[in-house]
Amino acid sequence: MRSDHVRLFQTLPHACGYFAGRTAQNLVIDPAAPQLDRLYGAALDHGFRRAGGHLYFPHCPNCHACTPCRIDVANFKPDRSQRRCLKRNADLTVTERMAGYNSERHTLYSRYLRTRHPGGGMDEAEASDFRRFLTAPWSPTVFLELHLADRLLAVAVTDICATGISAVYTFYDPDEQDRGLGTFAILQQVELARRRGIPWVYLGFWIEGHPKMDYKRHFRPLQVRVADGWVDLQRASSKLSGD
């Protein structure tokens, strides 16, 4: 991805979604660019993330806590906790479905948001919000659906590029939190990448010590992107300057 071929825009400062009292800014690839589908794989390699139809990268002048991260599929082995998660969810059926809206998915999504983000402005999601946030006309998206018999328990929104799978978002039944469905979904995305011969699963941004973002370090080996490229997390501490 070459900057002379792609226009980048910088957003205005806005409230940070991870740290109260901080402001954030993003770099956004021109959302009107006609070749976004072809740019997506390279954008992932540069640390960008998809939200709806936008590819963005955190660009905050006073904070560098958000660190792009990806799982090394070929060398990944689930740890003891992850193996327990696989065993706990062995009764689930995992199905790859075409991405898109339906009432069953929307009902689950709305229940998840009301539990996870009460009063945060996302908890009354309309059908249009579902479509706008989770899919884009150009994105290579599938939904991994997790069913218990005929009951939908979770949906892992998954973008599949030739060189990387992006774990975009997972929503699940809030009554089933003890199953660890978020972890189980990532393990299924790793398995999907392995079946397809895709080397990386991108998990978005790792934030060291953050209660909602630090879990990603347990998917080893994990690589993080620093100024001079991707490095193993274990070797990256001296190169990271996150707050």
Buried (B, 14 or more C-beta within 10 A) or exposed (E): BEEEEBEBEEEEEEEBEBBEEBBBBBBBBBBEBEEBBEBBBBBBBBBBBBBBBBBBBBBBEEBBBBBBBBBBBEEBEBEEEBEEBBEBBEEBEBEEEEBEBEEEBBEBBBBBBBBBEEEEEBBEBEEEBBBBBBBBEBBBBBBBBBBBEEEBBBBBBBBBBEEBBBBBBBBBBBEBEEBBBBBBBBBBBBBBBBEEEBBBBBBBBBBBEBEEBEBBBEBBBBBBBBEEEBBEBEEBEEEBEBE
